[in-house]
C-alpha cells in the first residue's frame, strides 16, 4: 500500500505542480540538464535578509520523477 501512496503523491505533483513558473523578483537562478536522460530543471529563488529564501519556483522538462521532485522541493519553502 505504501507504493500506492508514493505513486499518488508523485502523480499529484507532476499533474498539478507547486510553484511552477517564474519567480517574481528572482535574485538567484540555476538551470541544469541531466546528461543521461535529458531532463532539464531550472530553479529560481528570491533570497533576502542575509540568505533567507523568501520565494522559490521551478520550470523545466523531463520525466514525472524529476518534475515532481522539483515541485516537492519548492513546497518545503
DOMI-393400 format. One record per residue: x, z, y of N, C-alpha, C, O in turn; residue in three letters; residue number from 1. Coordinates in nm, 3 decimals, m for minus. Last residue first. Layout:
+---------+---------+---------+---------+---------+---------+---------+---------+---------+---------+---------+---------+------+-----+
:     nxx :     nzz :     nyy :    caxx :    cazz :    cayy :     cxx :     czz :     cyy :     oxx :     ozz :     oyy : rest :  nr :
+---------+---------+---------+---------+---------+---------+---------+---------+---------+---------+---------+---------+------+-----+
:       X :       Z :       Y :       X :       Z :       Y :       X :       Z :       Y :       X :       Z :       Y :  Ala : NUM :
...
+---------+---------+---------+---------+---------+---------+---------+---------+---------+---------+---------+---------+------+-----+
//
This chain:
+---------+---------+---------+---------+---------+---------+---------+---------+---------+---------+---------+---------+------+-----+
:     nxx :     nzz :     nyy :    caxx :    cazz :    cayy :     cxx :     czz :     cyy :     oxx :     ozz :     oyy : rest :  nr :
+---------+---------+---------+---------+---------+---------+---------+---------+---------+---------+---------+---------+------+-----+
:   0.941 :   0.107 :   2.529 :   0.964 :   0.144 :   2.668 :   0.835 :   0.137 :   2.741 :   0.830 :   0.165 :   2.861 :  Unk :  77 :
:   0.859 :   0.019 :   2.283 :   0.923 :   0.151 :   2.291 :   0.942 :   0.199 :   2.434 :   0.956 :   0.318 :   2.458 :  Unk :  76 :
:   0.778 :  m0.241 :   2.310 :   0.674 :  m0.138 :   2.302 :   0.733 :   0.003 :   2.317 :   0.664 :   0.095 :   2.359 :  Unk :  75 :
:   1.004 :  m0.391 :   2.282 :   0.950 :  m0.373 :   2.416 :   0.844 :  m0.264 :   2.419 :   0.825 :  m0.200 :   2.523 :  Unk :  74 :
:   1.030 :  m0.378 :   2.000 :   1.131 :  m0.319 :   2.086 :   1.076 :  m0.294 :   2.227 :   1.099 :  m0.187 :   2.284 :  Unk :  73 :
:   0.810 :  m0.529 :   1.918 :   0.815 :  m0.385 :   1.886 :   0.917 :  m0.313 :   1.973 :   0.895 :  m0.199 :   2.014 :  Unk :  72 :
:   0.892 :  m0.783 :   2.006 :   0.770 :  m0.722 :   2.061 :   0.771 :  m0.571 :   2.038 :   0.737 :  m0.494 :   2.127 :  Unk :  71 :
:   1.113 :  m0.820 :   1.839 :   1.132 :  m0.817 :   1.985 :   1.010 :  m0.751 :   2.052 :   1.026 :  m0.673 :   2.146 :  Unk :  70 :
:   0.980 :  m0.822 :   1.591 :   1.081 :  m0.719 :   1.620 :   1.105 :  m0.708 :   1.770 :   1.117 :  m0.597 :   1.823 :  Unk :  69 :
:   0.824 :  m1.053 :   1.613 :   0.758 :  m0.922 :   1.602 :   0.856 :  m0.809 :   1.634 :   0.817 :  m0.710 :   1.696 :  Unk :  68 :
:   1.027 :  m1.244 :   1.618 :   0.939 :  m1.230 :   1.733 :   0.865 :  m1.097 :   1.731 :   0.846 :  m1.035 :   1.836 :  Unk :  67 :
:   1.148 :  m1.208 :   1.366 :   1.228 :  m1.195 :   1.489 :   1.139 :  m1.174 :   1.611 :   1.171 :  m1.093 :   1.698 :  Unk :  66 :
:   0.927 :  m1.245 :   1.186 :   1.004 :  m1.120 :   1.189 :   1.079 :  m1.105 :   1.321 :   1.074 :  m0.998 :   1.382 :  Unk :  65 :
:   0.840 :  m1.510 :   1.229 :   0.750 :  m1.397 :   1.252 :   0.827 :  m1.267 :   1.268 :   0.796 :  m1.186 :   1.356 :  Unk :  64 :
:   1.103 :  m1.706 :   1.379 :   1.017 :  m1.661 :   1.269 :   0.934 :  m1.540 :   1.311 :   0.958 :  m1.478 :   1.414 :  Unk :  63 :
:   1.095 :  m1.842 :   1.711 :   1.155 :  m1.810 :   1.583 :   1.052 :  m1.763 :   1.483 :   0.932 :  m1.779 :   1.502 :  Unk :  62 :
:   1.164 :  m1.820 :   2.054 :   1.102 :  m1.894 :   1.944 :   1.173 :  m1.856 :   1.816 :   1.295 :  m1.840 :   1.812 :  Unk :  61 :
:   1.088 :  m1.621 :   2.347 :   1.172 :  m1.689 :   2.251 :   1.091 :  m1.764 :   2.148 :   0.968 :  m1.771 :   2.154 :  Unk :  60 :
:   1.097 :  m1.319 :   2.540 :   1.042 :  m1.451 :   2.512 :   1.133 :  m1.516 :   2.409 :   1.245 :  m1.469 :   2.387 :  Unk :  59 :
:   1.012 :  m0.995 :   2.672 :   1.089 :  m1.085 :   2.587 :   1.021 :  m1.220 :   2.582 :   0.903 :  m1.233 :   2.615 :  Unk :  58 :
:   1.060 :  m0.720 :   2.903 :   0.983 :  m0.831 :   2.848 :   1.074 :  m0.914 :   2.757 :   1.197 :  m0.905 :   2.765 :  Unk :  57 :
:   1.039 :  m0.407 :   3.060 :   1.110 :  m0.493 :   2.966 :   1.013 :  m0.598 :   2.910 :   0.899 :  m0.568 :   2.875 :  Unk :  56 :
:   1.105 :  m0.161 :   3.312 :   1.019 :  m0.262 :   3.253 :   1.102 :  m0.352 :   3.163 :   1.222 :  m0.370 :   3.187 :  Unk :  55 :
:   1.287 :   0.042 :   3.358 :   1.154 :   0.055 :   3.415 :   1.055 :  m0.044 :   3.355 :   0.936 :  m0.015 :   3.346 :  Unk :  54 :
:   1.543 :   0.217 :   3.230 :   1.466 :   0.094 :   3.206 :   1.324 :   0.118 :   3.256 :   1.251 :   0.202 :   3.204 :  Unk :  53 :
:   1.793 :   0.361 :   3.428 :   1.661 :   0.381 :   3.367 :   1.589 :   0.247 :   3.352 :   1.577 :   0.172 :   3.449 :  Unk :  52 :
:   2.034 :   0.335 :   3.566 :   2.027 :   0.296 :   3.427 :   1.894 :   0.317 :   3.357 :   1.884 :   0.293 :   3.237 :  Unk :  51 :
:   2.019 :   0.424 :   3.834 :   2.133 :   0.457 :   3.750 :   2.116 :   0.430 :   3.602 :   2.179 :   0.497 :   3.521 :  Unk :  50 :
:   1.753 :   0.319 :   3.919 :   1.800 :   0.459 :   3.925 :   1.908 :   0.493 :   3.824 :   1.890 :   0.580 :   3.739 :  Unk :  49 :
:   1.654 :   0.053 :   3.694 :   1.661 :   0.121 :   3.822 :   1.726 :   0.258 :   3.807 :   1.750 :   0.306 :   3.696 :  Unk :  48 :
:   1.603 :  m0.261 :   3.551 :   1.672 :  m0.132 :   3.538 :   1.691 :  m0.074 :   3.678 :   1.737 :  m0.143 :   3.769 :  Unk :  47 :
:   1.408 :  m0.469 :   3.386 :   1.424 :  m0.419 :   3.521 :   1.478 :  m0.277 :   3.507 :   1.411 :  m0.187 :   3.458 :  Unk :  46 :
:   1.499 :  m0.729 :   3.155 :   1.476 :  m0.589 :   3.189 :   1.483 :  m0.568 :   3.339 :   1.554 :  m0.639 :   3.410 :  Unk :  45 :
:   1.445 :  m0.958 :   2.900 :   1.456 :  m0.939 :   3.044 :   1.416 :  m0.796 :   3.077 :   1.313 :  m0.747 :   3.031 :  Unk :  44 :
:   1.572 :  m1.136 :   2.627 :   1.523 :  m1.008 :   2.676 :   1.546 :  m1.002 :   2.826 :   1.654 :  m1.036 :   2.874 :  Unk :  43 :
:   1.506 :  m1.397 :   2.413 :   1.555 :  m1.363 :   2.547 :   1.489 :  m1.232 :   2.588 :   1.367 :  m1.219 :   2.585 :  Unk :  42 :
:   1.589 :  m1.540 :   2.107 :   1.518 :  m1.431 :   2.175 :   1.587 :  m1.407 :   2.309 :   1.709 :  m1.399 :   2.318 :  Unk :  41 :
:   1.559 :  m1.783 :   1.857 :   1.608 :  m1.752 :   1.992 :   1.523 :  m1.641 :   2.050 :   1.400 :  m1.646 :   2.044 :  Unk :  40 :
:   1.662 :  m1.897 :   1.536 :   1.574 :  m1.814 :   1.617 :   1.640 :  m1.784 :   1.751 :   1.761 :  m1.762 :   1.758 :  Unk :  39 :
:   1.841 :  m2.030 :   1.370 :   1.797 :  m2.096 :   1.492 :   1.701 :  m2.016 :   1.578 :   1.662 :  m2.064 :   1.685 :  Unk :  38 :
:   1.965 :  m1.928 :   1.147 :   1.827 :  m1.978 :   1.132 :   1.773 :  m2.047 :   1.257 :   1.671 :  m2.116 :   1.250 :  Unk :  37 :
:   2.234 :  m1.881 :   1.211 :   2.196 :  m1.907 :   1.072 :   2.057 :  m1.968 :   1.059 :   2.033 :  m2.051 :   0.970 :  Unk :  36 :
:   2.265 :  m1.818 :   1.478 :   2.320 :  m1.945 :   1.429 :   2.279 :  m1.979 :   1.286 :   2.290 :  m2.094 :   1.245 :  Unk :  35 :
:   2.027 :  m1.705 :   1.688 :   2.082 :  m1.676 :   1.557 :   2.134 :  m1.806 :   1.498 :   2.055 :  m1.897 :   1.472 :  Unk :  34 :
:   2.090 :  m1.676 :   2.031 :   2.038 :  m1.759 :   1.923 :   2.106 :  m1.717 :   1.793 :   2.227 :  m1.697 :   1.789 :  Unk :  33 :
:   1.994 :  m1.495 :   2.324 :   2.086 :  m1.527 :   2.216 :   2.012 :  m1.603 :   2.108 :   1.890 :  m1.596 :   2.095 :  Unk :  32 :
:   1.999 :  m1.379 :   2.654 :   1.936 :  m1.467 :   2.556 :   2.040 :  m1.497 :   2.449 :   2.156 :  m1.522 :   2.478 :  Unk :  31 :
:   1.935 :  m1.124 :   2.885 :   2.027 :  m1.179 :   2.785 :   1.945 :  m1.263 :   2.688 :   1.837 :  m1.223 :   2.645 :  Unk :  30 :
:   1.924 :  m0.969 :   3.207 :   1.866 :  m1.050 :   3.100 :   1.977 :  m1.096 :   3.006 :   2.094 :  m1.104 :   3.043 :  Unk :  29 :
:   1.829 :  m0.757 :   3.477 :   1.922 :  m0.786 :   3.368 :   1.851 :  m0.873 :   3.264 :   1.733 :  m0.853 :   3.235 :  Unk :  28 :
:   1.626 :  m0.743 :   3.660 :   1.762 :  m0.717 :   3.708 :   1.867 :  m0.752 :   3.604 :   1.983 :  m0.774 :   3.638 :  Unk :  27 :
:   1.310 :  m0.877 :   3.746 :   1.415 :  m0.865 :   3.645 :   1.552 :  m0.843 :   3.710 :   1.590 :  m0.914 :   3.803 :  Unk :  26 :
:   1.066 :  m0.885 :   3.880 :   1.177 :  m0.810 :   3.938 :   1.292 :  m0.787 :   3.842 :   1.364 :  m0.688 :   3.853 :  Unk :  25 :
:   0.875 :  m0.914 :   3.588 :   0.874 :  m0.916 :   3.734 :   0.989 :  m0.830 :   3.789 :   1.006 :  m0.715 :   3.748 :  Unk :  24 :
:   0.978 :  m1.087 :   3.312 :   0.979 :  m0.952 :   3.369 :   0.980 :  m0.963 :   3.522 :   1.075 :  m1.015 :   3.580 :  Unk :  23 :
:   0.778 :  m1.319 :   3.132 :   0.882 :  m1.294 :   3.232 :   0.866 :  m1.153 :   3.289 :   0.754 :  m1.106 :   3.312 :  Unk :  22 :
:   0.689 :  m1.270 :   2.789 :   0.683 :  m1.344 :   2.913 :   0.800 :  m1.310 :   3.003 :   0.908 :  m1.276 :   2.955 :  Unk :  21 :
:   0.533 :  m1.011 :   2.617 :   0.597 :  m1.142 :   2.604 :   0.580 :  m1.216 :   2.736 :   0.469 :  m1.225 :   2.789 :  Unk :  20 :
:   0.427 :  m0.747 :   2.581 :   0.523 :  m0.781 :   2.687 :   0.602 :  m0.909 :   2.660 :   0.724 :  m0.914 :   2.679 :  Unk :  19 :
:   0.351 :  m0.782 :   2.246 :   0.350 :  m0.690 :   2.358 :   0.461 :  m0.730 :   2.455 :   0.576 :  m0.746 :   2.415 :  Unk :  18 :
:   0.173 :  m1.048 :   2.079 :   0.295 :  m0.975 :   2.117 :   0.277 :  m0.891 :   2.243 :   0.199 :  m0.924 :   2.332 :  Unk :  17 :
:  m0.019 :  m1.116 :   1.858 :  m0.052 :  m1.062 :   1.991 :   0.066 :  m0.981 :   2.041 :   0.059 :  m0.858 :   2.045 :  Unk :  16 :
:   0.116 :  m1.217 :   1.635 :  m0.001 :  m1.287 :   1.686 :  m0.042 :  m1.243 :   1.826 :  m0.092 :  m1.324 :   1.904 :  Unk :  15 :
:   0.324 :  m1.031 :   1.599 :   0.353 :  m1.175 :   1.606 :   0.238 :  m1.251 :   1.672 :   0.260 :  m1.339 :   1.755 :  Unk :  14 :
:   0.199 :  m0.785 :   1.582 :   0.293 :  m0.810 :   1.691 :   0.326 :  m0.958 :   1.707 :   0.352 :  m1.004 :   1.818 :  Unk :  13 :
:   0.045 :  m0.831 :   1.350 :  m0.019 :  m0.789 :   1.474 :   0.071 :  m0.819 :   1.594 :   0.025 :  m0.871 :   1.696 :  Unk :  12 :
:   0.241 :  m0.883 :   1.159 :   0.150 :  m0.990 :   1.199 :   0.079 :  m0.958 :   1.330 :   0.055 :  m1.047 :   1.411 :  Unk :  11 :
:   0.354 :  m0.624 :   1.146 :   0.434 :  m0.740 :   1.186 :   0.344 :  m0.853 :   1.233 :   0.370 :  m0.913 :   1.338 :  Unk :  10 :
:   0.133 :  m0.476 :   1.055 :   0.198 :  m0.441 :   1.182 :   0.282 :  m0.558 :   1.233 :   0.279 :  m0.588 :   1.353 :  Unk :   9 :
:   0.083 :  m0.595 :   0.806 :  m0.019 :  m0.596 :   0.910 :   0.043 :  m0.572 :   1.047 :   0.008 :  m0.639 :   1.144 :  Unk :   8 :
:   0.319 :  m0.532 :   0.666 :   0.286 :  m0.671 :   0.694 :   0.182 :  m0.683 :   0.805 :   0.192 :  m0.771 :   0.890 :  Unk :   7 :
:   0.293 :  m0.249 :   0.657 :   0.410 :  m0.313 :   0.717 :   0.378 :  m0.456 :   0.757 :   0.407 :  m0.498 :   0.869 :  Unk :   6 :
:   0.057 :  m0.225 :   0.511 :   0.063 :  m0.171 :   0.648 :   0.179 :  m0.236 :   0.724 :   0.164 :  m0.273 :   0.840 :  Unk :   5 :
:   0.143 :  m0.341 :   0.270 :   0.030 :  m0.398 :   0.344 :   0.032 :  m0.353 :   0.489 :   0.009 :  m0.433 :   0.580 :  Unk :   4 :
:   0.345 :  m0.167 :   0.187 :   0.379 :  m0.305 :   0.219 :   0.268 :  m0.371 :   0.301 :   0.297 :  m0.449 :   0.392 :  Unk :   3 :
:   0.203 :   0.061 :   0.123 :   0.289 :   0.064 :   0.241 :   0.327 :  m0.077 :   0.284 :   0.341 :  m0.104 :   0.403 :  Unk :   2 :
:   0.081 :   0.000 :  m0.120 :   0.000 :   0.000 :   0.000 :   0.085 :   0.000 :   0.127 :   0.043 :  m0.056 :   0.228 :  Unk :   1 :
+---------+---------+---------+---------+---------+---------+---------+---------+---------+---------+---------+---------+------+-----+
//
